[in-house]
Amino acid sequence: MNRRDGSDSEVEISAGQKMLSAVSGSLLTSLLVTPLDVVRVRLQSQPNTSSLSRISSSINPSFSNLPSNLGVTACCREVFWVNNTSSICLAAGPTLSTSVDSIAGSTSAAADCAADETRRKRYTSTLDGLRKIARNEGLTSLWRGLSPTLVMAIPANVIYFTGYDVLRSHKRSPVNQVIPDQYAPLAAGSIARVAAASVISPIEMFRTRMQAAPSGTNGVGVFQDTMVGLRKLVRTQGYTSLWRGLTLTMWRDVPFSGLYWWGYEAGRNRLKELRYSQFEGHGGISTSRAGENHTAAFVDSFLAGAVSGAVAAVVTTPFDVGKTRQQVLEREDHKKSVPREKGILKPEERSMPRFLYQIWKDEGSAGLFRGWAARCLKVAPACAIMISSYEIGKKMARNMNERKASEG
């Protein structure tokens, strides 16, 4: 059975050195791509515009019977009632003795106010989300959830990357013994992701809920609200509820990882072949990854990681949408104490195929791929930065080990 070209067996790299490389890559990646992740979560968790009117009328039909002098417009109801704890919206409602002109002016002002609030809270694209969040909530809100992201990313990437390397390079690895070499990256990446996702799933739920928090709340308030919501969840549904969305996470991350590593290995090998064929006969070009210089290793890993990550991200976006919506399901229910009707399941509580089918039925393919641009803008550079940092870190460790061996 063949093993991947340029494996770490040429010069031994310790597990600790691999872990250190993964940690450094995790820190850099998290700092750079967290703003895009915040926008992605907001895009995927915001309600569908076409369903807001249906929601407001079905939850409280008495809205249609409210007197006109309250100044409650349809837009105002959607903005200030559906996503708020208030029973009605009073937008400077006029008294009965107020003139007709005053009533018209007040109603117009209320409508304008509500429309502005709708535009402020609604995100239409990745760039629109970045701009609105920074302007309305402050620049630091783009890094909301960074602390749990770091807590999650470091152990996850240590397990993920070192696990993949072990599965691909160790002589006793079942991947090398059973699976053909061309499919080994697909299997090794999937197995490593299962282990990493299982460990960090509760932390990811905490981070997702923090990032999905609406505007108008400071960082400390969001943290406290998220903790209260998770405590209620544990009390009512047990500790296993912290792994809610793990199945959808697996549906997203396992195929993503398999496709990513498969594409990455193929891309790096192709880039290496192109470089070798270009300089064939001139000497000085190594056919092994271990013999590559730092520049070649960085460029190849960065390009292969970015392209492979972007393709895998697009393919698995529907599962990402489903995971995000399922994990933020209880947030509004806990804040508003919405009673649950016995025997009636929300779409998010159904099985994964049924839930995704419901999204497609209600919103079409656009609903399934909502936030795909933000996901790709986040995943492509994240994969590129992470894998290139990891590969360069291992290369530096290999060179250091070689010097120590030569000196000894």
C-alpha positions as CSV (number, residue, x, y, z in Angstrom):
1,M,0.0,0.0,0.0
2,N,1.4,3.4,-1.0
3,R,1.6,6.2,1.4
4,R,1.3,9.9,0.7
5,D,4.3,11.5,-0.9
6,G,6.6,13.3,1.4
7,S,5.3,11.8,4.7
8,D,6.7,12.9,8.0
9,S,8.5,9.6,8.4
10,E,11.5,11.0,6.5
11,V,12.4,13.1,9.5
12,E,10.4,12.3,12.7
13,I,8.2,15.2,13.9
14,S,6.9,14.7,17.4
15,A,3.3,14.9,18.3
16,G,4.0,18.0,20.5
17,Q,5.5,19.8,17.5
18,K,2.5,19.0,15.4
19,M,0.2,20.2,18.1
20,L,2.1,23.5,18.4
21,S,1.8,24.0,14.7
22,A,-1.9,23.5,14.9
23,V,-2.3,25.9,17.8
24,S,-0.4,28.7,16.0
25,G,-2.5,28.2,12.9
26,S,-5.7,28.2,15.0
27,L,-4.9,31.5,16.7
28,L,-4.1,33.3,13.4
29,T,-7.1,31.9,11.6
30,S,-9.6,32.7,14.4
31,L,-8.5,36.3,14.6
32,L,-8.8,36.9,10.8
33,V,-12.1,35.0,10.0
34,T,-14.3,35.5,13.0
35,P,-16.0,38.6,11.6
36,L,-17.1,36.6,8.5
37,D,-18.4,33.8,10.8
38,V,-20.5,36.3,12.7
39,V,-22.1,37.6,9.5
40,R,-22.7,34.0,8.3
41,V,-24.6,33.1,11.5
42,R,-26.7,36.3,11.3
43,L,-27.6,35.7,7.7
44,Q,-28.6,32.1,8.3
45,S,-30.6,32.7,11.5
46,Q,-32.6,35.7,10.5
47,P,-36.2,35.1,9.6
48,N,-37.5,34.8,6.1
49,T,-39.0,38.2,5.1
50,S,-42.0,36.6,3.3
51,S,-43.0,34.8,6.5
52,L,-42.9,37.7,9.0
53,S,-46.5,38.9,8.2
54,R,-47.8,35.3,8.5
55,I,-46.0,34.9,11.8
56,S,-47.4,38.1,13.4
57,S,-51.0,37.4,12.3
58,S,-51.0,33.8,13.3
59,I,-49.4,34.4,16.7
60,N,-51.8,37.2,17.7
61,P,-54.8,37.8,15.4
62,S,-56.0,40.6,17.7
63,F,-53.5,42.9,15.9
64,S,-56.0,43.3,13.1
65,N,-58.6,44.6,15.5
66,L,-56.4,47.3,17.1
67,P,-57.7,50.8,16.8
68,S,-56.0,53.0,14.2
69,N,-55.1,55.7,16.6
70,L,-52.5,53.4,18.2
71,G,-50.2,54.1,15.3
72,V,-49.3,50.4,14.9
73,T,-48.3,49.6,11.3
74,A,-47.7,46.2,9.8
75,C,-44.0,47.0,9.5
76,C,-43.9,48.2,13.1
77,R,-45.5,44.9,14.3
78,E,-42.9,42.8,12.5
79,V,-40.0,44.8,13.8
80,F,-41.0,45.6,17.4
81,W,-43.3,42.7,18.3
82,V,-42.3,39.5,16.5
83,N,-38.7,39.8,17.8
84,N,-39.5,41.5,21.1
85,T,-41.2,40.8,24.4
86,S,-43.7,43.7,23.9
87,S,-47.3,42.8,23.3
88,I,-48.0,45.8,21.1
89,C,-46.0,48.6,19.5
90,L,-46.9,52.1,20.4
91,A,-45.3,54.5,18.0
92,A,-46.3,57.9,19.6
93,G,-49.9,57.1,19.1
94,P,-52.2,60.1,18.9
95,T,-55.1,60.7,21.2
96,L,-58.7,60.7,20.0
97,S,-58.8,64.5,20.0
98,T,-55.8,64.8,17.8
99,S,-56.4,66.3,14.3
100,V,-56.5,64.2,11.2
101,D,-53.2,65.8,10.0
102,S,-51.5,64.9,13.2
103,I,-52.7,61.4,13.0
104,A,-51.4,61.0,9.5
105,G,-48.1,62.6,10.4
106,S,-47.7,60.3,13.4
107,T,-48.5,57.2,11.4
108,S,-46.1,58.2,8.7
109,A,-43.3,58.8,11.3
110,A,-44.0,55.4,12.9
111,A,-43.9,53.7,9.5
112,D,-40.6,55.4,8.7
113,C,-39.2,54.5,12.1
114,A,-40.2,50.9,11.7
115,A,-38.9,50.7,8.1
116,D,-35.5,52.1,9.3
117,E,-35.4,49.5,12.0
118,T,-36.2,46.7,9.6
119,R,-33.4,47.8,7.2
120,R,-31.0,48.1,10.1
121,K,-31.6,44.6,11.4
122,R,-31.9,42.9,8.0
123,Y,-28.7,41.7,6.3
124,T,-28.8,41.3,2.5
125,S,-25.2,40.2,1.8
126,T,-21.9,39.5,3.5
127,L,-20.6,43.1,2.9
128,D,-24.0,44.5,4.0
129,G,-23.8,42.5,7.2
130,L,-20.2,43.6,8.0
131,R,-21.1,47.2,7.4
132,K,-24.3,47.2,9.4
133,I,-22.9,45.3,12.4
134,A,-19.9,47.5,12.6
135,R,-22.0,50.7,12.3
136,N,-24.9,49.8,14.6
137,E,-23.2,47.6,17.2
138,G,-19.6,48.7,17.1
139,L,-16.6,47.3,15.4
140,T,-15.8,44.9,18.3
141,S,-19.1,43.1,17.7
142,L,-17.6,41.5,14.6
143,W,-15.4,39.5,17.0
144,R,-18.3,38.5,19.2
145,G,-17.7,34.9,20.2
146,L,-14.0,35.0,19.7
147,S,-13.2,33.6,23.2
148,P,-15.3,30.5,22.7
149,T,-14.0,30.3,19.1
150,L,-10.4,30.1,20.4
151,V,-11.4,27.7,23.2
152,M,-13.1,25.6,20.5
153,A,-10.6,25.9,17.6
154,I,-7.4,25.1,19.5
155,P,-8.4,21.6,20.8
156,A,-10.5,20.9,17.7
157,N,-7.6,21.6,15.3
158,V,-5.1,19.8,17.5
159,I,-7.3,16.7,17.4
160,Y,-8.2,17.2,13.7
161,F,-4.8,17.9,12.1
162,T,-2.7,15.6,14.2
163,G,-5.3,12.9,13.9
164,Y,-5.3,13.2,10.2
165,D,-1.5,13.0,10.0
166,V,-1.5,9.9,12.2
167,L,-4.1,8.2,10.1
168,R,-2.2,9.1,6.9
169,S,1.4,8.4,7.9
170,H,1.4,5.8,10.7
171,K,2.3,2.3,9.5
172,R,-0.4,0.6,11.6
173,S,-3.1,3.0,10.5
174,P,-6.2,1.1,9.3
175,V,-6.6,3.8,6.6
176,N,-3.3,2.9,5.1
177,Q,-3.9,-0.9,5.5
178,V,-7.5,-1.1,4.1
179,I,-8.3,1.9,1.9
180,P,-6.7,2.6,-1.5
181,D,-4.2,5.5,-1.4
182,Q,-6.3,7.7,-3.8
183,Y,-9.2,7.6,-1.3
184,A,-7.2,7.6,1.9
185,P,-7.4,11.4,2.3
186,L,-11.2,11.2,2.1
187,A,-11.4,8.6,4.8
188,A,-8.7,10.0,7.1
189,G,-10.2,13.5,7.0
190,S,-13.7,12.2,7.7
191,I,-12.6,10.1,10.7
192,A,-10.5,12.9,12.2
193,R,-13.4,15.3,11.9
194,V,-15.8,12.9,13.7
195,A,-13.4,12.8,16.7
196,A,-12.9,16.6,16.7
197,A,-16.6,17.6,16.3
198,S,-17.7,15.3,19.1
199,V,-15.3,16.9,21.6
200,I,-16.1,20.5,20.9
201,S,-19.8,20.4,20.0
202,P,-21.0,22.1,23.3
203,I,-18.5,24.9,22.9
204,E,-19.7,25.4,19.3
205,M,-23.3,25.7,20.4
206,F,-22.3,28.4,23.0
207,R,-20.4,30.3,20.3
208,T,-23.2,30.1,17.7
209,R,-25.8,31.4,20.2
210,M,-23.5,34.3,21.1
211,Q,-23.0,35.2,17.5
212,A,-26.7,35.0,16.7
213,A,-27.6,37.4,19.5
214,P,-29.5,40.5,18.2
215,S,-28.1,44.0,18.2
216,G,-28.5,46.3,21.2
217,T,-26.9,44.1,23.8
218,N,-23.3,44.6,25.0
219,G,-20.8,41.7,25.1
220,V,-21.3,41.0,28.8
221,G,-25.0,40.9,28.4
222,V,-24.8,38.6,25.5
223,F,-22.5,36.2,27.4
224,Q,-24.8,36.2,30.4
225,D,-28.0,35.7,28.3
226,T,-26.3,32.8,26.5
227,M,-25.2,31.1,29.7
228,V,-28.8,31.5,31.2
229,G,-30.2,30.0,28.0
230,L,-27.9,27.0,28.1
231,R,-28.6,26.4,31.8
232,K,-32.3,26.3,31.1
233,L,-31.7,23.9,28.3
234,V,-29.7,21.6,30.5
235,R,-32.3,21.7,33.3
236,T,-35.2,20.9,31.0
237,Q,-33.6,18.5,28.5
238,G,-30.5,17.2,30.2
239,Y,-26.8,17.5,29.4
240,T,-27.2,15.6,26.1
241,S,-29.0,18.7,24.8
242,L,-25.6,20.4,24.6
243,W,-24.8,18.2,21.7
244,R,-27.9,19.4,19.9
245,G,-27.0,19.8,16.2
246,L,-24.2,17.3,16.4
247,T,-25.9,15.1,13.8
248,L,-26.2,18.1,11.5
249,T,-22.7,19.1,12.3
250,M,-21.5,15.7,11.3
251,W,-23.5,15.9,8.1
252,R,-21.8,19.2,7.4
253,D,-18.2,18.6,8.7
254,V,-17.6,15.0,7.8
255,P,-18.3,15.3,4.1
256,F,-16.6,18.7,4.1
257,S,-13.4,17.3,5.7
258,G,-13.4,14.3,3.4
259,L,-13.8,16.5,0.3
260,Y,-11.4,19.1,1.6
261,W,-8.5,16.7,2.3
262,W,-9.1,14.8,-0.9
263,G,-9.0,18.0,-2.9
264,Y,-6.1,19.4,-0.9
265,E,-3.8,16.3,-1.4
266,A,-4.7,16.2,-5.1
267,G,-4.1,19.9,-5.5
268,R,-0.7,19.9,-3.8
269,N,0.4,16.9,-5.8
270,R,-0.7,18.6,-9.0
271,L,1.1,21.8,-8.1
272,K,4.3,19.8,-7.3
273,E,4.1,18.0,-10.6
274,L,3.7,21.3,-12.5
275,R,6.7,22.8,-10.7
276,Y,8.8,19.7,-11.3
277,S,7.9,19.5,-15.0
278,Q,8.8,23.2,-15.4
279,F,12.2,22.8,-13.9
280,E,12.9,19.3,-15.1
281,G,16.5,19.0,-16.3
282,H,17.6,22.1,-14.4
283,G,18.2,20.4,-11.1
284,G,17.5,21.8,-7.6
285,I,13.8,20.8,-7.5
286,S,12.9,18.1,-5.0
287,T,10.1,15.7,-5.8
288,S,9.4,15.2,-2.1
289,R,7.3,17.6,0.0
290,A,9.9,17.2,2.8
291,G,12.5,18.6,0.4
292,E,10.5,21.6,-0.6
293,N,11.7,25.1,0.4
294,H,9.5,27.2,2.7
295,T,8.2,29.4,-0.2
296,A,7.1,26.4,-2.3
297,A,5.5,24.7,0.7
298,F,3.6,27.9,1.7
299,V,2.4,28.7,-1.8
300,D,1.3,25.2,-2.6
301,S,-0.5,24.6,0.7
302,F,-2.2,28.0,0.6
303,L,-3.5,27.7,-2.9
304,A,-4.6,24.1,-2.5
305,G,-6.2,24.8,0.8
306,A,-8.2,27.8,-0.4
307,V,-9.6,26.2,-3.6
308,S,-10.4,22.9,-1.9
309,G,-12.0,24.6,1.1
310,A,-14.2,26.9,-1.1
311,V,-15.5,24.0,-3.1
312,A,-16.2,21.8,-0.1
313,A,-17.9,24.8,1.7
314,V,-20.4,25.4,-1.2
315,V,-21.4,21.7,-1.4
316,T,-22.1,21.5,2.4
317,T,-23.8,24.9,2.9
318,P,-27.3,23.4,3.3
319,F,-26.1,21.3,6.3
320,D,-24.5,24.4,7.7
321,V,-27.8,26.3,7.4
322,G,-29.7,23.5,9.2
323,K,-27.1,23.3,12.0
324,T,-27.2,27.0,12.7
325,R,-31.0,27.2,12.8
326,Q,-31.2,24.2,15.1
327,Q,-28.7,25.5,17.5
328,V,-30.4,28.9,17.9
329,L,-33.9,27.3,18.1
330,E,-34.3,27.7,21.9
331,R,-33.0,31.2,22.2
332,E,-36.2,33.2,21.6
333,D,-38.4,30.6,23.3
334,H,-36.3,30.8,26.5
335,K,-36.2,34.7,26.4
336,K,-40.0,35.0,25.9
337,S,-41.1,31.8,27.7
338,V,-43.1,30.7,24.7
339,P,-45.4,27.7,25.7
340,R,-44.8,24.5,23.8
341,E,-47.8,22.6,22.4
342,K,-47.6,18.9,23.2
343,G,-47.0,16.6,20.3
344,I,-46.2,19.4,17.8
345,L,-42.6,19.5,16.6
346,K,-41.0,22.6,15.2
347,P,-39.3,22.1,11.8
348,E,-35.9,22.4,13.6
349,E,-36.8,19.5,15.8
350,R,-37.4,17.1,12.9
351,S,-34.9,14.7,11.4
352,M,-32.2,16.3,9.3
353,P,-33.6,15.3,5.9
354,R,-37.1,16.5,6.9
355,F,-35.8,19.7,8.3
356,L,-33.8,20.5,5.1
357,Y,-36.7,19.5,3.0
358,Q,-38.9,22.0,5.0
359,I,-36.4,24.8,4.3
360,W,-36.4,24.0,0.6
361,K,-40.2,23.8,0.6
362,D,-40.7,27.2,2.4
363,E,-37.7,29.1,0.9
364,G,-36.5,27.2,-2.0
365,S,-32.8,26.5,-2.9
366,A,-32.0,30.1,-1.9
367,G,-32.9,29.2,1.7
368,L,-30.7,26.1,1.7
369,F,-27.7,28.1,0.4
370,R,-28.3,31.2,2.5
371,G,-25.0,32.6,3.6
372,W,-23.0,30.6,1.1
373,A,-20.9,33.6,0.1
374,A,-20.1,34.5,3.7
375,R,-19.3,30.8,4.4
376,C,-17.0,30.6,1.4
377,L,-15.3,34.0,2.2
378,K,-14.7,32.6,5.7
379,V,-13.8,29.0,4.9
380,A,-11.5,29.6,1.9
381,P,-9.0,31.9,3.7
382,A,-9.4,30.0,6.9
383,C,-8.4,26.7,5.3
384,A,-5.6,28.4,3.4
385,I,-4.2,30.2,6.5
386,M,-4.7,27.1,8.8
387,I,-3.1,24.5,6.5
388,S,-0.2,26.7,5.3
389,S,0.6,27.7,8.9
390,Y,0.4,24.1,9.9
391,E,2.6,22.9,7.1
392,I,5.2,25.7,7.6
393,G,5.2,24.9,11.4
394,K,5.9,21.3,10.7
395,K,8.6,22.2,8.2
396,M,10.3,24.5,10.7
397,A,10.1,21.6,13.3
398,R,11.6,19.2,10.7
399,N,14.5,21.5,10.0
400,M,15.1,22.0,13.7
401,N,15.2,18.2,14.2
402,E,17.5,17.8,11.3
403,R,20.0,20.3,12.7
404,K,19.8,18.7,16.1
405,A,20.5,15.3,14.5
406,S,23.4,16.6,12.5
407,E,24.9,18.3,15.5
408,G,24.5,15.2,17.6
